[in-house]
Amino acid sequence: MYDVICVGSSTVDVFAKTKKSELIKIFDDEKETDLLAYPTGAKILVEELSITTGGGGTNVAVSLARLGMKVAYLGCMGKGANSDMVLSELKAEKVNTKLVVMKKGETGYSIILDSLEHDRTILAYKGLNNNLSYSDINKKLINTKNFYFSAMMEESFRTMEKLAEYAIKNKIRVAFNASQYLAEKGAEFLSKVLSATNILVLNKEEAELIAGKGDIAYLAKRLHSLGPEYVVITDGTKGAFCLHDGILYESGTSKKKALETTGAGDAFASTFFGILLMDNDIPMAMRLGTTNAESVISYHGAKNNLLSYKEAKSILKKRPIKVTQKRIS
């Protein structure tokens, strides 16, 4: 039996770094938006090129496997060099790939453009990530205590809804990490998945898209009312929050400087989930989730510096992270 089956996307990620980009700030009545700009008609030299694998499903699978859990990955990809790269890495990380669905077509592919401030713009080609049908899945191989759902779209989202129903019938716990493009569809659209979700993890912007504007306490309570037992909201450098059983936990950060932020959300969410399953300790899950996320943002690539349980605990001793808690009505 698996500890977790991770359902989500897989990609080959190409990181391109150049000095020719510029940041342009756009202001309106509600917010400030940063845009990454390149000169038109120019041939821009790439100074640094890095090719790795990514995608919410495989990022989380590798993270949980490095924490010591027995993990399988479920997703849809094409046949060829890109899928070979993804599958080879998963197997090297001891992630079971027997549930992977292979079809004629292209595996997901992303180009990550590095900005001057080391944030990123991602050009994402979904490929076959959206084409996972419920009928494609070998149900005999679904033998797990937990599902972890990353964001899926189109046919793959409908499959996720059916897996959520399967989880309820078979008493399988579900963690769900919503994305912006799912969150903006609203609570009603997500209701089947949320009703099966035990642990919901999302950032503040995504929380507001589902629950409306408000402070963290309001957002957490509103999301909790939709079904999840644990509601976890991340807020960038301001830290992370978790509502469970009427108590709001708040964790800080160690203020570690980011080189590149791709995969930080997956690292935090998967580590929080894994530590909660293993230790049933919310403060420790938040501390180690933050520690792992800060490790990932120190390198290019969503998986390149994911930590083992032992490594994360060792770093946490050197860079303690404070967690506070308060009861909210």
N, C-alpha and C positions, 0 to 999 in steps of 0.2 A: 504493500500500500504506500502511496506517495503521501508525504506531508502536505505538499501543495502542487496543484496543476496551475500553471501560469498561462492565461489566455490573453493574447494580444499580438501586436505587430512585430515584424522583424524587418530590418533594413541593413543595407550597406551604407555607411556614412563616410563621406569625403569632406574633410576639413581643409578649407582653403584660406590661407592668410596672406594679406597684401597690405601695403602701406598706402594704397591709392584711394581707399574709401574715406568718406567724410560723414560726420554726424550732423544731421539737420534737425533742428527742434521746431515743431509745429505746436502752436498754442491755440486753444479755443476756450470757451467759457467754462468748460468742465474739466479739462485735463491738458497735460503736456505730453506730446508724442515724439519719440526719437525715431528718425528715419535714417537708414544706412544708404548712402548715395555713392554712385560711381560715375565717372565722366562718360558721356555717350560717344560712340564711335571710336573708343580707344581700345588698344590691346593692352591689357593689364597683366603684368608679370606676377605670378604666384610665388611668394617667397618660401612658403612652407606648405607641404601637402601631406596629409595624414589620412590613411584609409583604415577604418575600424568597422565594427558592426554595432548596430543600435536597434531601436524599436522598443516600445514599452514592455512588450511581452518577454523578449529575450533579455533585456536589461534586468528585469526583476528576477527572472529565472536564475541568472548567473549570480546576482546578489544573494538570493536565498541559499543557493548551493554553497557559496563561499561561507555563509554563516553556519553551514553544517547540516542543512535540511535535505531531505530526499525530494527531488523536484523533477517535474516533467513540463515540457513546453507544448502548447497547443496553438497552432496558427497555420496560415496558408502561405505557401511560397512557390515560385517557379522552379524549373529545373535548369541547372547551369552553374557557371562559375560563382555567381553571387550567392546562390543558396548553398553551394558546397562550402563556401567560406563561413556562412552563418552556422550551418550544421556541424562543421568541423570544430568550431569554437565551442558550441554548446556541449558536444561530446567530450571535449577536452576538459570542460568545467564540470563534468559528471552530471549534466542535465539530460534526462531521458528524452529522446526525440521520436519515439514510436507513434505518438499521436499527431505528428506534423502531417498536414495534408499537402501533397504535391500536385500541381496542375500545370497545364500548358499556359505559359505567360511569363511575366517578369516578377522577380522578387522586389520588394520595396527598396527604394534608393533615395538618399538624401544628400544634398550639398549644403554644407554649413559654412557660411561666410562670416569670418571673424571681424568684429568691429574694432575701432580704436580703443574702446573702453572694455574690450574683452567680453562683451556680450555677443549675441549671435543672431543672425537671420538664417532661417532654414528653408531651403527649397525642397519640398517633400513630394516625392512621387510614390503614391501608395501601392501601385502595382497590384498584386493579388491579395494584399492584406485585407481588402474589403470583400473578398470573395469566399469566405469560409461559410459553408452551408452546414446546417445541423446534421443533414443526412450524410455529409462527408465523414463525420466523426465515428470512429470505432468505439461504440458505447461500452463494449466489453473491457476496454482498457481504462475506462474512467473508474479508478479505484483510489480515492483520495479522501483525506480528512478536510481539505480546504481548497477553494478556488481563489485565485487572484485575478481579477478582471482589470486589464488596462483598457484604454479607450479603443473602441472599434466603431466602424462606420458601415452604413448600407447593409448588405446581406450579413456581414459579420456581426453587426449590432443585433440583428434579429436572432442570430444564433446565440449571442450572449443572453438575450432575454429567455430563450429556451433553456439554456444552461442554468439560468437563475431559477427557473421553475424546477428543473432537475435537482438543483441544490436543496430547495425547500422540501421536496418529496423525500430526498435521501439524507436529510439532516447534515448537509455539508456546509461548513462555514464559508462565508464569502467576504473578501476584501475587494473594494472597488476604488480605483483611482481615476476619477473623471478628468476629462480634458476640457479645454475651452470650447472646442467645437461640439462637444456633447452637452456641456453645461448650458450653453446659450440656447439649446432647444427646450430647456425648462424642466420643471419637476414632473409635469404630467408625462412628458415623453420618456423620462427616465424611471417612471414609477415601478415598472416590473422588476427592474434591476435593483432599485433602491429598497424595495420591499423584501428582497432576499439578502440585502447587504448587512453584515455585522459590523464591518469596519470601513468607513468612508474616509478617503483621504483626498484633499483637493487644496488648491491655493485660494487666497482671499478673493481674487477676481472671479474665479470659477464659483465660489460659494455665493457671491453676490448675484451672479447670473441666475442661479437656481432659487435663492432665498430672498433676493431683493437687497437693497442697501441697508446697512446697519453696522453696528460694532460687532466685534468677534463673538461676544456672548449671545447677541441676538441671532447671528448667523448660525452658530453652533446649535442653539435650541431649536431653531426653525428646521435645520437639516435633520436633527435628531427626531423630530416629529414625523419625518417622512419614512422612518424605519430603522436606520442604523443605530446600533448599540453604542458604538464609538464614533465620534465625529472628530476628525483631525484636520485642522486648517493651518497651512503654512503661509507665512507673510514675509518672505525674503529675509533681509537682514534683521527684521524685527523679531524673528524667531518663529516658533510654532505653538499651536494650542490644541488641546484635546479635551473634549467634553465626554465624560462617562459617569453615569450614576449621580448626576447633579453636581459633580465637581469639575471645575475648569482648571486644567493644568496648563502652565505656560513655561516654555523653555526658551532660553536665550541662545546665543551663538558665541563662538570664540573669536568672531570678527576676522576670520581668515580670508585673505584677499583671493578673489576669483581670477583664474586664468581664462576659463571657459565654462559656461554654466550648463551645457547639454548633459542631461542625465541626472542632474542634482535632485530633481523631484522624484524620479524613480528610485534613486538611492535612499532618500529619506523614507519614502512610503514603504518600500520593501523591507528596510531594516526595522522600522517601527513595527510592522506586521510580524516579521520573523521573531523579534525579541519578545513581543507580546505573547506569541504562541509558546515560545520556549520558557519564558520566565514569569509571565503574567505580571509584569512590572511596568506600569505606564511611564513613570519618570525615567527609568533606565531605557525603555524603548525610545523615548524622545531624545535622550542624551546620545545614545548610540546612532540613532537615525541622523541626527545633526552631524555627528562625527563622520559618518560615512559620506554624507552629502558634501561636507567640506573637503573630504579627501578627493572626491570626484572632480570638484571644481578647480582643483589644483593642477589638473592635467587635461589634455585634449582627449576626447573619447568618453563615451558614457560608461564603459566598463573598465577602462584601463587601470583605475586605482580603487576599485571596490575592495573593501576590507573583509578579512575573516573576522570571526567573533573575537578571537584572541587579539588580533591587531587593533580592532576598534576599542577594546577595553584598555589596551596599553596606551593608546593615544589619548583616550579620555582621562586617564590618570594624569597625564602631562598637561592637558588642556581641559580642565573641568568645565562643565556646563551646568548652570543653575536652573533648577526647575521649581517653580512655585505652584501653589494650588489654593483655590478658594471655592467655597460652595456658592452656587448661584441659584436663584429662585426660578 
